Amino acid sequence: MKESLLKSMRYGQILDMMYLSNSGEITKRRIKVFKIYGDSFQAFCFLRMTKRTFKVDNVLALIPVERKESRVI
């Protein structure tokens, strides 16, 4: 999981993340990773619209968000 986070941070990729909170609740969040340190990482959370700190071990799944370009003719 940490490798995927590092790769997304390197390329500025936005991710959809399934996350297990400390209270046991599973949430889906859209994030952009800024910093990884130890067993945690800091990311912008589009659900809360602020920077948040997450635990790597609590990440259940990561899916890159595909950006589709719209063309105007």
Secondary structure, 3 states (H helix, E strand, C coil): CHHHHHHHHHHCCEEEEEEECCCCCEEEEEEEEEEEECCEEEEEECCCCEEEEEEHHHEEEEEECCCCCCCCC
